[in-house]
C-alpha cells in the first residue's frame, strides 16, 4: 500500500495537482481498491457516473461561490396559466432583484417559472435525464448555467448543497421527496439551519393540509418533536417568502460545533441585556449553562473561520433543532442587528 501511495503521489506530481493532495489521493486509492475488490460492472458504472456528475456540478457552481442562492422546488406539470406558475415566477424575480441566484431542477412547470423569473444571468439549473420529461428551460440551457445528471441522488445533493434558502411550491412525489429530505437533514443536524418556505398560490390550501397532518398526526404519534415544524414557514404570499429567505441572514451568519459547544457567529455584537433576554426566553432548549458571549474558539482561529465576527455559545439540548430556529429568529430580531 505504501508503494501504491508513492505511485499516486508521482501521478499527482505529473498531473500538476498541488492542493488537497491527501483527499485526491484517497479518491484515487478508493478507485483502485474497487478494481482490486472485483467490484461488478454495474456498481463501477454507478460510481464512475456519480463522480463525474459531481465534478461537473462542482464546476458549474464554483464561479458563483460568493453569491447567495435559493433553490425552488415544485411540480414539472404546472401550466403557464396556473396561478402557481405566476407565484413561482414572482418570488424568483424578487429574490434575483435582491442579488440571489435561483437554482432549479431545470425542467418545465414550476422550475421553468422560477428560472424565467430569475432571468438568464441569475438562474442555475441541475436537470435530470428522463425519458418522458421536456428538455431544460431555454432560460438556463446554456452550458455555463446548467448541468445534466443521470441519478437523482447526485442531483438532489447539488440542489441542496449550494443553497442557503429553499422554497417549495406544490408538487407531486418528486417535490415531496425533496421537501422531506430537506426537513430530515435539518431535523438530524446533518445540514446547517437554513430558511425553508412552503409557498402556495394566494388562498391555496395545499401546504396547510400537510401542516394539519403534522400537528394532528405526526406530533401526537410521537414520531417527531413538537417543535420540528417550527423551522418551516407556510404561506401563500410571495412577499413573505422573500422576507423569510433574506431575513434569516439579517444578523445570523453561521454556526460551528466545537465538541459539544454550539458556537453561533453573528454579524452584529449583541448587548449584555439582549443576551440576558435570550437566556430567559430560551432556557428550555439548553442542556446546561447559559447562552454566553465568547471569542473565536482555538480551532476556529487555526482554520481562519470568520474569526472577526461576534459569537454566542451554548450547550443545545438533544433534539432541540426547532428551538434553535426560534433562537436564530430572535437573534435576527435584536435591536443591535442594525442593517
C-alpha positions in Angstrom: 0.0 0.0 0.0 2.9 2.3 0.7 4.1 1.7 -2.9 0.6 2.5 -4.2 0.5 5.8 -2.4 4.0 6.6 -3.7 3.0 6.0 -7.3 -0.2 8.0 -6.8 1.9 10.9 -5.4 4.1 10.7 -8.5 1.0 10.7 -10.7 -0.3 13.8 -8.9 3.1 15.5 -9.4 2.9 14.7 -13.1 -0.7 16.0 -13.4 0.2 19.2 -11.5 -2.1 18.5 -8.5 -0.8 20.7 -5.7 -3.8 21.4 -3.4 -5.7 19.0 -1.2 -3.4 16.1 -2.2 -4.4 13.9 0.7 -8.0 14.0 -0.3 -7.2 13.5 -4.0 -5.0 10.5 -3.1 -7.8 9.0 -1.1 -10.2 9.3 -4.1 -7.7 7.6 -6.4 -6.9 4.9 -3.9 -10.6 4.1 -3.5 -10.9 3.8 -7.3 -8.1 1.3 -7.4 -9.4 -0.7 -4.5 -12.7 -1.0 -6.3 -10.8 -2.8 -9.0 -8.9 -4.9 -6.5 -12.2 -5.9 -4.8 -13.6 -7.3 -8.1 -16.5 -4.9 -8.0 -19.0 -5.8 -10.7 -19.5 -3.6 -13.8 -22.9 -2.1 -12.8 -21.5 -0.8 -9.4 -18.5 0.6 -11.2 -20.7 2.4 -13.7 -22.7 3.9 -10.9 -19.6 5.0 -9.1 -18.0 6.4 -12.2 -21.1 8.3 -13.3 -21.7 9.7 -9.8 -18.2 11.0 -9.5 -18.3 12.5 -13.0 -21.6 14.2 -12.3 -20.4 15.7 -9.0 -17.3 17.1 -10.7 -19.5 18.7 -13.4 -21.8 20.2 -10.8 -18.9 21.5 -8.7 -17.5 23.2 -11.8 -20.9 24.7 -12.5 -21.3 26.3 -9.1 -17.7 27.3 -8.4 -17.8 30.7 -10.3 -20.7 31.7 -8.2 -19.4 30.6 -4.8 -19.8 34.1 -3.3 -23.4 34.6 -4.4 -26.3 33.6 -2.2 -28.6 31.0 -3.7 -32.1 29.8 -3.2 -33.4 26.5 -4.6 -37.0 26.4 -5.8 -38.8 23.1 -5.9 -42.2 22.3 -7.4 -44.2 20.4 -10.0 -43.0 19.9 -13.5 -46.6 19.6 -14.6 -47.7 23.2 -13.6 -49.0 25.1 -16.7 -48.2 28.7 -17.5 -51.7 29.8 -16.9 -51.8 28.3 -13.4 -51.6 30.8 -10.5 -48.7 28.8 -9.0 -46.7 29.4 -12.1 -47.0 33.2 -11.6 -46.3 32.8 -7.9 -43.0 30.9 -8.6 -42.0 33.5 -11.2 -42.7 36.4 -8.9 -40.8 35.0 -5.9 -37.8 34.2 -8.1 -37.8 37.6 -9.7 -37.9 39.4 -6.3 -35.1 37.3 -4.9 -32.9 37.8 -8.1 -33.5 41.6 -7.7 -32.0 41.3 -4.2 -28.9 39.5 -5.5 -29.9 35.9 -5.0 -29.3 33.3 -7.7 -32.2 30.9 -8.2 -31.4 27.2 -8.5 -34.0 24.8 -10.0 -34.2 21.3 -11.5 -34.1 22.9 -14.9 -37.3 21.3 -16.1 -40.8 22.6 -17.1 -43.6 23.8 -14.8 -42.6 25.5 -11.6 -38.9 25.0 -12.4 -39.3 26.9 -15.7 -41.3 29.6 -14.0 -38.6 30.2 -11.3 -35.8 30.3 -13.9 -37.8 32.7 -16.0 -38.4 35.0 -13.0 -34.8 35.0 -12.1 -33.6 35.6 -15.6 -30.8 34.0 -17.6 -28.0 35.7 -15.6 -29.3 34.7 -12.1 -30.7 31.2 -12.9 -28.8 27.9 -12.4 -30.2 24.5 -13.4 -29.4 20.9 -12.4 -31.5 18.8 -14.7 -32.2 15.1 -14.7 -32.3 12.8 -17.8 -35.8 11.3 -18.0 -37.4 9.5 -21.0 -40.6 11.5 -20.8 -39.8 14.9 -19.5 -39.0 18.0 -21.5 -35.5 19.4 -22.0 -34.2 22.1 -19.7 -35.8 25.5 -19.9 -34.2 27.7 -22.6 -33.7 30.3 -19.9 -30.9 28.2 -18.4 -30.0 25.9 -21.3 -26.5 27.5 -21.7 -23.9 25.0 -20.5 -22.3 27.7 -18.2 -25.5 27.8 -16.1 -26.8 24.2 -16.2 -25.7 20.7 -15.7 -27.4 17.4 -16.6 -27.4 14.3 -14.4 -28.4 10.7 -14.6 -29.0 10.0 -11.0 -31.5 11.6 -8.7 -29.2 11.2 -5.6 -26.4 13.3 -7.2 -28.9 15.8 -8.5 -30.6 16.2 -5.0 -27.1 16.7 -3.5 -26.4 19.6 -5.7 -29.8 21.2 -5.4 -29.3 21.2 -1.6 -25.6 21.6 -1.1 -25.1 25.1 -2.6 -28.2 26.9 -1.4 -28.9 28.9 1.8 -32.6 29.1 1.3 -35.4 26.9 -0.1 -38.8 27.5 -1.4 -41.2 24.5 -2.1 -44.3 25.1 -4.2 -47.0 22.4 -4.6 -45.9 19.3 -6.5 -46.0 15.5 -6.6 -43.8 12.7 -5.4 -40.6 14.3 -6.5 -41.4 17.6 -4.7 -42.5 15.8 -1.6 -39.3 13.7 -1.7 -37.2 16.9 -2.0 -39.1 18.7 0.7 -39.0 15.8 3.3 -35.3 15.3 2.6 -34.7 19.0 3.5 -36.6 18.6 6.7 -34.8 15.3 7.6 -31.4 16.9 7.0 -32.4 19.8 9.3 -34.0 17.6 12.0 -31.0 15.3 12.2 -28.5 18.1 12.2 -26.8 16.8 9.0 -27.3 20.3 7.5 -26.9 23.7 8.9 -30.0 25.8 9.6 -31.5 27.5 6.6 -34.9 29.1 5.9 -37.5 26.7 4.3 -40.7 28.2 2.9 -43.7 26.2 1.7 -45.3 28.6 -0.7 -48.8 28.2 -2.2 -50.9 30.3 -4.6 -52.9 33.1 -3.0 -55.6 31.5 -0.9 -54.3 28.0 -1.6 -54.5 25.2 0.9 -52.0 22.6 -0.4 -49.4 23.0 2.3 -52.0 23.7 5.0 -53.1 20.1 4.6 -49.5 18.9 5.3 -49.3 21.2 8.3 -52.5 19.7 9.8 -51.2 16.2 9.2 -48.0 17.2 11.1 -49.9 18.7 14.0 -52.8 16.3 14.2 -51.0 13.0 13.4 -47.2 13.1 13.5 -46.7 15.0 16.7 -49.3 13.1 18.7 -47.8 9.8 17.5 -44.5 10.9 19.0 -42.6 10.3 15.7 -41.3 13.9 15.6 -40.7 16.5 18.2 -43.4 19.2 18.9 -41.2 22.0 17.5 -39.8 20.1 14.5 -42.1 22.1 12.1 -41.1 25.4 13.6 -38.3 25.7 11.1 -40.9 25.9 8.2 -42.9 29.0 7.0 -46.2 28.0 5.4 -47.5 31.0 3.4 -49.4 32.0 0.3 -47.5 35.3 0.0 -44.5 35.7 -2.3 -43.5 38.8 -0.3 -43.5 36.8 3.0 -41.4 34.1 1.3 -38.8 36.6 0.2 -38.7 38.2 3.6 -38.2 34.8 5.3 -35.3 33.9 3.0 -33.5 37.2 3.2 -34.4 38.0 6.8 -32.9 34.7 8.1 -29.5 36.1 7.3 -30.1 39.6 8.7 -27.9 39.0 11.8 -27.2 35.3 12.0 -24.2 34.3 9.9 -23.3 30.7 10.6 -22.6 28.1 13.3 -19.9 25.6 14.2 -19.8 22.8 16.7 -16.7 22.7 18.9 -17.1 19.5 20.8 -20.5 19.7 22.4 -20.4 23.5 22.4 -22.5 25.2 19.7 -21.0 28.5 18.5 -23.2 30.9 16.7 -21.5 33.6 14.6 -23.4 36.9 14.2 -23.0 40.0 12.1 -23.6 42.4 14.9 -22.4 42.3 18.5 -25.3 41.8 20.9 -25.7 43.9 24.1 -25.5 42.3 27.5 -29.2 42.9 28.2 -30.1 41.2 24.9 -28.1 38.1 25.9 -29.9 38.1 29.3 -33.3 38.3 27.4 -32.2 35.4 25.2 -31.4 33.3 28.2 -34.8 34.0 29.7 -36.6 33.1 26.5 -34.6 30.0 25.6 -33.6 28.4 28.8 -35.7 25.4 27.9 -33.6 24.5 24.9 -30.3 24.4 26.8 -28.8 21.2 28.0 -26.9 23.1 30.7 -25.5 26.5 31.4 -26.3 29.8 29.7 -26.0 31.5 26.3 -22.7 33.3 26.6 -20.7 35.8 24.5 -17.4 34.1 23.5 -14.4 34.8 21.4 -13.5 32.7 18.4 -12.5 29.2 19.6 -8.9 28.0 19.1 -10.0 25.6 16.3 -11.8 28.4 14.5 -8.7 30.6 14.8 -6.4 27.9 13.4 -8.8 27.4 10.5 -9.3 31.2 9.9 -13.0 30.6 10.3 -14.6 34.1 10.2 -12.7 34.9 13.4 -13.6 38.6 13.4 -17.4 38.0 13.8 -19.0 38.3 17.3 -20.1 35.0 18.8 -22.6 33.4 21.2 -22.1 29.9 22.5 -24.5 27.4 24.2 -25.0 23.8 25.0 -28.0 22.8 22.9 -30.4 20.2 24.3 -30.9 17.0 22.3 -33.5 17.2 19.6 -33.9 20.9 20.0 -33.3 21.9 16.4 -36.7 23.5 16.2 -35.8 25.6 19.3 -32.5 26.6 17.6 -34.5 28.0 14.7 -36.6 30.1 17.1 -33.3 31.3 18.7 -32.0 32.3 15.3 -35.2 34.2 14.6 -34.8 36.0 18.0 -31.1 36.9 17.2 -32.2 38.3 13.8 -34.7 40.5 15.7 -32.3 42.0 18.2 -32.1 45.8 18.3 -28.4 45.6 17.9 -28.8 44.0 14.5 -28.7 47.2 12.5 -28.8 46.7 8.7 
